[in-house]
């Protein structure tokens, strides 16, 4: 007899995050959902820990790093539910929060994805990360040129960070955090999943939400579904320089894909100017490590 499909398939892509992943899976240990972990060639014992301590989890142990997008796409092919929950390994989820997202997704067939409310371990909300609008050339420019440091409440940043929206109210949004995003499987498949060219991570979620909206789906934010998010695991593992190079490389690719070659050229110029500003400021502060990291972005161009 074939097993009944799961009501929710939880897709977790792990890369060198054994301890956060262990907390994540422990929180899910008594949930009724299908849990699939793709381990992207971690060397910290993550896969061994999952196999030993969480035998009910379906583990896809990969010998190469497929990146976040590639890992999600692999997990989706193994999933049996028509609701897919993309969940970072540094999230702690409850059954109630996941069921709240599922009800929100089911409320309207036009809803393609729903994001939850991310909070710090002390329960305070993660402002500026929960929900954002799609980046514009204006929001990119004020960030790269450090205008948002001098004028934090400028219109471009205010719009991009959705500061006009309350994080305790339901709303249709552009891009909830992909650290915790429930997606309708039919919509995911119709868009052929995440774009694996955004490697190894960052901006694949922005691109996916943009394509989802372009396909006519709604994307919703459901604050009643609250998830503890520790954050910055991959950034700390990579280090400032490698992270910055990947971030700005994928930013440029996103702009080229969504706004065209001319816009991408403009962003490359803005990146160069922005990195020179950061190198100068870092050296003035005596922070040679940060200066080297920002200079490495210039060398990568």
C-alpha positions as CSV (number, residue, x, y, z in Angstrom):
1,X,0.0,0.0,0.0
2,X,1.3,3.5,-0.9
3,X,1.7,5.9,2.0
4,X,-0.6,8.9,2.0
5,X,1.0,12.1,0.9
6,X,2.2,14.4,3.7
7,X,0.2,17.5,4.5
8,X,3.3,19.6,4.4
9,X,6.8,18.7,3.1
10,X,9.5,20.6,5.0
11,X,12.6,21.2,2.8
12,X,15.8,22.0,4.6
13,X,19.1,22.6,2.8
14,X,22.1,22.3,5.1
15,X,25.7,23.4,4.7
16,X,28.0,23.1,7.7
17,X,25.3,23.9,10.2
18,X,25.2,20.8,12.4
19,X,24.2,22.4,15.7
20,X,21.5,24.7,14.4
21,X,20.2,21.8,12.3
22,X,20.0,19.6,15.3
23,X,17.9,22.2,17.2
24,X,15.7,22.6,14.1
25,X,15.1,18.9,13.8
26,X,14.5,18.5,17.5
27,X,11.8,21.1,17.4
28,X,10.2,19.1,14.5
29,X,10.6,15.7,16.1
30,X,7.0,15.3,17.1
31,X,5.4,17.1,14.1
32,X,3.2,15.2,11.6
33,X,5.0,16.6,8.6
34,X,7.4,15.1,6.1
35,X,11.0,16.4,6.7
36,X,13.6,16.3,4.0
37,X,17.2,17.4,4.6
38,X,19.6,17.9,1.7
39,X,23.1,18.0,3.1
40,X,25.4,19.9,0.6
41,X,28.6,18.1,1.3
42,X,29.1,19.4,4.8
43,X,32.3,18.3,6.6
44,X,31.1,19.0,10.1
45,X,29.2,15.7,10.7
46,X,25.8,17.2,9.9
47,X,24.7,14.2,7.7
48,X,26.0,11.7,10.3
49,X,24.1,13.5,13.0
50,X,20.8,13.4,11.0
51,X,21.2,9.8,10.2
52,X,22.0,8.8,13.8
53,X,19.6,11.1,15.8
54,X,16.7,11.6,13.5
55,X,16.0,8.4,11.6
56,X,12.5,9.6,10.6
57,X,14.0,12.4,8.5
58,X,14.6,11.7,4.8
59,X,18.3,12.6,4.3
60,X,19.7,13.3,0.9
61,X,23.5,13.2,1.5
62,X,25.2,15.0,-1.4
63,X,28.8,14.7,-2.3
64,X,28.9,18.2,-3.9
65,X,27.5,21.5,-2.8
66,X,24.5,22.2,-5.1
67,X,23.9,25.6,-3.4
68,X,20.6,26.6,-1.8
69,X,18.6,26.7,-5.0
70,X,19.9,23.3,-6.2
71,X,19.3,21.8,-2.8
72,X,15.7,23.0,-2.6
73,X,15.1,21.7,-6.1
74,X,16.5,18.3,-5.1
75,X,14.3,18.2,-2.0
76,X,11.2,19.2,-3.9
77,X,11.6,16.2,-6.2
78,X,11.6,13.9,-3.1
79,X,8.6,15.7,-1.5
80,X,5.1,14.2,-1.5
81,X,3.0,17.2,-0.3
82,X,1.3,19.9,-2.3
83,X,2.6,22.4,0.3
84,X,6.3,22.9,0.4
85,X,7.9,24.7,3.4
86,X,11.4,26.1,2.7
87,X,13.0,26.2,6.1
88,X,16.6,27.2,6.9
89,X,18.5,25.0,9.3
90,X,18.8,27.9,11.8
91,X,15.0,28.1,12.3
92,X,13.1,26.6,15.2
93,X,9.5,25.9,14.2
94,X,6.4,24.6,15.9
95,X,3.6,22.5,14.5
96,X,1.1,25.2,15.3
97,X,3.1,27.8,13.3
98,X,3.5,25.5,10.3
99,X,-0.2,24.7,10.3
100,X,-1.0,28.4,10.5
101,X,1.0,28.9,7.3
102,X,-0.8,26.0,5.6
103,X,-4.2,27.5,6.4
104,X,-3.1,30.8,5.0
105,X,-1.9,29.2,1.8
106,X,-5.1,27.3,1.5
107,X,-7.3,30.4,2.0
108,X,-7.1,31.4,-1.7
109,X,-5.9,29.3,-4.7
110,X,-4.3,32.5,-6.1
111,X,-1.9,32.5,-3.1
112,X,1.4,31.0,-4.3
113,X,3.5,31.5,-1.2
114,X,3.2,32.6,2.4
115,X,5.9,33.7,4.8
116,X,5.9,33.6,8.6
117,X,7.0,36.1,11.2
118,X,10.7,35.6,12.1
119,X,11.7,36.5,15.6
120,X,15.0,36.5,17.6
121,X,15.6,33.9,20.3
122,X,14.4,36.5,22.8
123,X,11.1,36.9,20.9
124,X,11.8,40.3,19.4
125,X,10.8,40.7,15.7
126,X,13.5,40.8,13.1
127,X,12.7,44.1,11.5
128,X,13.8,44.7,8.0
129,X,14.2,41.0,7.3
130,X,10.7,39.6,7.6
131,X,9.3,41.3,4.6
132,X,10.8,43.4,1.8
133,X,9.7,44.8,-1.5
134,X,11.6,44.0,-4.7
135,X,14.9,46.0,-4.9
136,X,14.9,48.9,-7.3
137,X,17.9,50.7,-8.9
138,X,17.2,53.4,-6.3
139,X,17.2,51.2,-3.3
140,X,20.4,49.5,-4.6
141,X,22.1,52.9,-5.2
142,X,21.3,54.3,-1.7
143,X,22.7,51.1,-0.1
144,X,25.9,50.9,-2.2
145,X,26.7,54.6,-1.9
146,X,26.0,54.5,1.9
147,X,23.3,57.1,1.6
148,X,21.1,54.9,3.9
149,X,23.8,55.3,6.6
150,X,23.6,59.1,6.4
151,X,19.8,59.2,5.8
152,X,18.3,56.0,7.2
153,X,14.7,57.0,6.5
154,X,15.2,57.9,2.8
155,X,12.2,57.0,0.6
156,X,14.0,54.3,-1.4
157,X,15.2,52.4,1.7
158,X,11.8,52.9,3.5
159,X,10.0,51.4,0.5
160,X,12.5,48.5,0.0
161,X,12.4,47.5,3.7
162,X,8.6,47.9,3.8
163,X,8.8,50.2,6.8
164,X,5.3,51.4,6.0
165,X,3.9,47.9,6.8
166,X,3.4,46.6,10.3
167,X,5.1,43.3,11.1
168,X,2.1,42.2,13.2
169,X,-0.5,42.5,10.4
170,X,-1.3,40.2,7.5
171,X,-0.6,41.7,4.1
172,X,0.2,40.9,0.5
173,X,3.9,41.5,0.0
174,X,6.7,41.1,-2.6
175,X,9.2,38.9,-0.8
176,X,8.9,37.3,2.6
177,X,12.2,35.9,3.9
178,X,12.9,32.5,2.2
179,X,14.3,31.3,5.5
180,X,10.7,30.3,6.2
181,X,8.5,30.3,3.1
182,X,5.6,27.9,2.3
183,X,5.0,27.5,-1.4
184,X,2.2,25.9,-3.3
185,X,3.9,22.9,-5.0
186,X,2.0,23.4,-8.3
187,X,3.2,27.0,-8.5
188,X,6.8,25.9,-7.6
189,X,6.7,23.3,-10.4
190,X,5.1,25.7,-12.9
191,X,8.1,28.0,-12.4
192,X,10.6,25.1,-12.6
193,X,11.7,25.8,-9.1
194,X,14.5,28.0,-8.0
195,X,17.1,29.4,-10.4
196,X,20.3,27.4,-9.6
197,X,22.5,30.0,-11.4
198,X,22.2,32.1,-8.2
199,X,25.0,30.0,-6.7
200,X,25.6,29.1,-3.9
201,X,23.0,31.4,-2.3
202,X,21.3,34.8,-2.2
203,X,18.8,36.4,-4.6
204,X,17.4,33.1,-5.8
205,X,14.5,33.8,-3.4
206,X,14.0,37.4,-4.7
207,X,14.0,36.1,-8.2
208,X,11.6,33.3,-7.4
209,X,9.1,35.7,-5.7
210,X,9.4,38.1,-8.7
211,X,8.5,35.2,-11.1
212,X,5.7,34.1,-8.8
213,X,4.2,37.5,-8.8
214,X,4.7,37.9,-12.6
215,X,2.8,34.6,-13.0
216,X,-0.2,36.1,-11.3
217,X,0.1,34.6,-7.8
218,X,-0.3,36.4,-4.6
219,X,2.4,36.3,-1.9
220,X,1.3,36.8,1.7
221,X,2.8,37.5,5.0
222,X,1.2,35.7,8.0
223,X,2.5,37.2,11.3
224,X,0.4,34.7,13.4
225,X,2.9,32.0,12.3
226,X,6.0,32.9,14.4
227,X,9.4,31.2,13.9
228,X,12.6,31.6,15.9
229,X,15.4,32.5,13.5
230,X,19.1,32.5,14.7
231,X,20.5,33.8,11.4
232,X,23.9,34.5,9.7
233,X,25.1,30.9,9.9
234,X,26.4,30.7,6.3
235,X,27.8,34.3,6.4
236,X,29.9,33.5,9.4
237,X,31.1,30.3,7.8
238,X,32.1,32.0,4.6
239,X,33.7,35.1,6.1
240,X,33.1,38.7,5.0
241,X,35.1,38.7,1.8
242,X,33.7,35.6,0.2
243,X,30.2,36.5,1.3
244,X,30.5,40.0,-0.2
245,X,31.8,38.7,-3.5
246,X,28.9,36.2,-3.8
247,X,26.3,38.7,-2.7
248,X,27.3,41.4,-5.2
249,X,27.8,38.9,-8.0
250,X,24.3,37.5,-7.5
251,X,22.9,41.0,-7.1
252,X,24.3,41.9,-10.5
253,X,22.8,38.7,-12.0
254,X,19.4,39.5,-10.5
255,X,19.5,43.0,-12.0
256,X,20.5,41.8,-15.4
257,X,17.8,39.2,-15.4
258,X,15.0,41.5,-14.2
259,X,16.1,44.9,-15.6
260,X,18.4,44.2,-18.5
261,X,22.0,44.5,-19.4
262,X,22.2,48.3,-19.2
263,X,20.9,48.3,-15.6
264,X,23.4,45.6,-14.8
265,X,26.3,47.7,-16.1
266,X,25.0,50.6,-14.0
267,X,24.9,48.4,-10.9
268,X,28.5,47.2,-11.5
269,X,29.6,50.8,-11.6
270,X,27.7,51.5,-8.3
271,X,29.3,48.4,-6.8
272,X,32.8,49.7,-7.7
273,X,32.1,53.1,-6.2
274,X,30.5,51.6,-3.1
275,X,33.4,49.2,-2.5
276,X,36.0,52.0,-2.9
277,X,34.0,54.0,-0.3
278,X,34.0,51.1,2.1
279,X,37.7,50.4,1.6
280,X,38.5,54.1,2.3
281,X,36.3,54.2,5.4
282,X,37.7,50.8,6.7
283,X,41.3,52.0,6.3
284,X,40.5,55.3,8.1
285,X,39.2,53.2,11.0
286,X,42.2,50.9,10.9
287,X,40.1,47.9,9.9
288,X,42.3,46.3,7.4
289,X,40.4,43.0,7.4
290,X,37.2,44.7,6.2
291,X,39.2,46.8,3.7
292,X,40.6,43.6,2.2
293,X,37.2,42.0,2.1
294,X,35.7,45.0,0.2
295,X,38.7,45.2,-2.1
296,X,38.2,41.6,-3.0
297,X,34.8,42.5,-4.4
298,X,36.5,45.0,-6.8
299,X,39.0,42.3,-7.8
300,X,36.1,39.9,-8.5
301,X,34.5,42.4,-11.0
